[in-house]
Amino acid sequence: MRTMADVARHAGVSVATVSHVLNATRPVRPATRDAVLRAIDELGYIHNTLARSLVTSRTHSVGLAVSAISNPYFTEILQGVEAEALATGYGLLIADPHDDPAHELSVVRMLHERRVDGVLIAPSAEPSALLAYLDRADVPVVFLDRLVDEAEEPAYDQVCADGVAPVRELVGHLAALGHRRIAMVAGLAGLSTTTERIDGYRQGLDAAGLPFDPALLAHGHSASEGARHATERLLASPARPTAVIAANNAMTIGALQALRDADLRIPEDVALVSFDDFEWADLFSPSLTAVRQPSRDLGKLALRLLLERLDAPDRPARTVRLPCTLVHRTSCGCPPD
């Protein structure tokens, strides 16, 4: 079996330099780093991360617990986390809590038992048992996408997209196009993302001089089928909405199904816009006006915050909100470019 000393001789450097390259413990000149990596490849050397963890008390692995990993939004977050993990020499263990508080606790405990250095979590709507476990076990954590602490001085590191201003802008845009009955299909109650987007919706109505009508706010429970039923209820109203805001990409699909089942044209009969852009939004007919979230950046930043927490356990926790972008297409009633 090849050793670190073999790699050092092959690359013409010291064993300490090889160690710095492998463990990212000190900057190394690019040419030297390349020589070491080339020697590792040519010799087939395998780094003993288990032995390293026994010495450093770190495994250089992190856990990621997010629901609906197949959702394009969370897939892009995962890509961001993975890219940052690779760049910093960390491995990644992934689990799906299925937005179920009991399963959430189970998978986070499993990740902790696998000796990850810390965890990134998109929490469920009822995270109290999870929070108690994290505090009791003193697990380094960053909450991702959804917040658990809205205080000015939070107890946990958190990173999310701004959920208020983009929806306020969506409502203002629809109102400027002449819409007066603007409905919203909101997400799962209890999630911070749902609360923030409803706040943005109400602020947008107020800024446009439109009254808030509770009958125009329906919950789609963050899922396509739930959104389809919610939209059907909105359309059954004696004074149906002329525009619908779907509060995530899955619910956009459900709202679209309901509108098409009712033989309503978009945007001629009812405008449809979405909080969540996705890769094929341009392929919709008409193309979908949507809020684009910085999902990959959220993933990268979440991991950076976790690594900062590992290096400085006593630093104050912080909440970081990243801005979103409104992408104008034609489903809102705007003419094509």
N, C-alpha and C positions, 0 to 999 in steps of 0.2 A: 504493500500500500504506500502510495506517495505521501510525503510529508511536506510541511511548510518549508522546511530547510531545502528540500529538493526543488521546490518552486523558486526559492530565493536564489539558489545556485544557477538554475536554468535562466532566470531573468537577469542575473548579474546585480542583484540588490541584496539588502540585508533582510533577515527574517522579520525584523521590526517593520520594515517597509511593506512587506507582504501582509503582515497583520493589520497595518493601517488601511491598506486597500480593501481587505476582506471585511473589516469591522467598521470602516468609515470613522475611525477615531482621530484622524488628523488629515488635513489636506495633503494630497500627493500630486506632483506634477503630472499633467496629462500623458506625456510620453512614458513616464515611469509606470503610471497606472496601466497603460496599454500593454507595456512589456510584461507586467505581472499577470494581467488577464490572459495574454497570449500564452504565457508559460503554463498557467492553470489549465487552459484548453488543450495544449499540446501534451501535457503530462496526464491529463484526466484526473487531476486532483479534486477531491471532494472535501469541502470544509466541514469540520465537525462542529455544527452549531449547538449540539447538546452539551459538549464540553465547554463551549464558550458560555452558554447560559448558566452553567454551574459556577463559573468564575464571576460573571457580571451580574447575576440575579435577573437577567433579562433574556427573553427568548427571541427578541427582534421579530415578533409576530403580533398582529393586532386582530381583533375580532370586529366583524361588521354584521349588525343585525338590522335588516330592513325587510319590510313586507313587500309582496308583489314584485319580486326581482325581475319578472318578465315584463313589467310595465316599462315602456321606453324611458320615462323620467328617472326611475330608480336605476335602470340599466346604465344611463349616462352618469349618474352619481357614482355607481360602482366603478365605471371606467376612470373617473377622476381619482377616486381613492386608490385604485390599483396602480395608476400611473405614478402617483406620489409615493406609494409604498415601494415600487420598484426603484424609483430615483433615490430613495433614502435607505435602501437595503432591508426593507421589512417584508415579511410574508403576510398573507391575508387569509383568515378563516372566515367563511361566510355562513350565515344562518338566516332563515326566514321565520319571523315570529307570527306570521299570518294575522297580524293586528289583533291577536288574542292575548289578553293580559297574562293568563296562566302559562300559555306556551312561550310568551315573551320571556317570562322569568326563567323558564326551563332552559331555553336556548342560551340566554346570557350566562346562566350558571354553568352550562356546558362549556361555553367559550372560556370562562374564567378557570374552570378546572383543567382546560387544555393549556393553561399557563400563559395565555396571551398577556402582553404588557399592558394593554388597555383595550377599551371597546368603543366603537362608534355605533350609536343606536338611533333609529327613527322610532320614537316611542309610540305605544298604543294610546288610545283615548283614556285609559285608566291605568296609569303607570305607578300607582302608589306602592304596590308590592315590589316592583322592580326597584324603585328609589330606595326603599328600606333595605333591600339586599345590597345594592351598590354602596350605600353608606356603611352598612354593617361590615361588609367585606373590604371596604376601602379600595374599590376598583376605580382606576383612572378612567374617566368617561368623557365623551363629547356627544351631545345630543344633536342630531342631524335632521334638517328639514322641519321638524316639529319641536316646539319649545315645551319645556316642563316648568319653567320659572320665568315669569314676566317681570320680576322685580328689577329695579335699576341696578342693584348690586346682586346679580344672580348667584346661586349656590353652585351652579354647574356651567361649564363651557358649552356654548350652543352656537350653531350656525344655521341660518335659514335664508330663504329668499323673502324679500319684502312682499307681504300679502295684502297690504292695505292700498298703497298708492296705485298699483297697476289696475285693481278692480275699480277704484274711483275714476281712473282715466278711461277705462272701458265704458262705464256708465255715462261719463261726460261725452264720449265720442258718439255713443248711440243717441243720447239726447240731442246732440248737435245735428244729427241726421233726421231729427223730427220725431223720434220715438218718445212716447209718454207712458206706456205701460211696459216697463222693462222688468222681466222676471229673472230670478236667479235659482239655479239648481245647485244647492250647497252640498258640502261633503259630510263626512261622519261627525256627528255631534261629539264634542269633547276634545277634538283635535285643535291645536292652536292654529293650524292652517285654515280650518273651517271658520273659526272665530274671526280671524283677521280678514278673511275675504268677505265675510258678511259685514264687518265694520266698514270695509272699503266700499261695498255696495251701498250701504246706507249713507255714507258720507257723499258718495257720488250723486245719489238722488237729492240730497239736501243742497249740494252745490248747484244742481241743475234746477232747483226750485220745484222738484217733484215730491209728492207725498210718499211716505213709506206705506205700502199696502201689504200686510202680513200674508194675504192670499197669493201674492206674487213671489213669496219665498218658500221654496220646497226643498226638502232634503233628499238627495239621491244616494246618501250613505257611501259616497266615494267609489261607487261601482256602476258599471254600465247598466245592469238590469234595474238597479234601484233608480238610476237617473231616467230610464225609459218610463217607468211607472210614474215618477214624479212629474215628468214632462206631460204625460197623458193627463194627469190631474190638472195641470196648469191649462192645458188646451181645452179641457172640459168646462172651464169657467165661463159664465155668461159673457164676461168681458175678457176675452183671452188676451195674453200678452202679444205685443208686436215684435218683441225682441227677447231672446233668452241668453243668459250668461251661464255656461256650464263651468263649474269650478275646478275641474281637472280633466285630463285627457280621456280617461275611461268614461266619465260621465258625458263627455261630448259625444261619444259613440252612441250611448243610450238615448240622449236627446235627439240626435240625428235620426235614429230609428223611429222614435215616436213621431217626429215631424213628417217623415216619409210615409209612415203607416197612415197618417191622417191626410195624406195627399196635399200637404202644404209645401209650397215652394220656398226655397231659401235663396235670396232674402226677400223676394217679392211679397210673400205672405207673412213670414216671420224671419227676422234676422237671427243668426246664431253666431256667438263668439265664445272663445274658450280661454280659461286660465290654464295654460299648458300648451306650448307649441310642440309639434312632433314632426318627424322626418317627412311623413307623407301628407302633411297638411296642405301643401301646394297641389296635391293630386286630387283633393276633394273638388267636387263640382257643385257649387262654386268653391273656390279656395278659401281656407279657413282663416279668419282674423283671430289672432291669438296672442296671449302674453307668453313670451319666451323667458323661461327661467334659466339662470346660469348654472345648470345642474352639474356639469363637470367641475366647474370652479368650486361649487359647494363641497363636492367630494374631496378635492385637493385641499381646500382650506380646513375642512374638518380634521383631516389627518395631520396637517401642520399644527393645529391647535392641540391635538392629542400628544404629539411629540414634544411640544413646548411644555405641556403639563407634566410629562415624564421627566423632563430636564429640570423643571422648577415647580415641584409639587405644591409649594406654598404661595404661588403668585395668585392674585385675585382672579376669580372666574370672570368671563365676559361673554356677552351675546353679540354676534356679528350678523347683520342683515345685509344681504347683497341686493342691488337693484335689479329689476327686470326690464324687459324691452317689449313694447307693444308693436306687433308686426301687423301692419295693415294689409289685408287682402280684400276679398269681395263678398264674403258671407255676411258682412255687416250692412251691405248696401252701397259701399264705395265702388266707384267705377274701376275697372282694371287699369293698371299702369300702362 
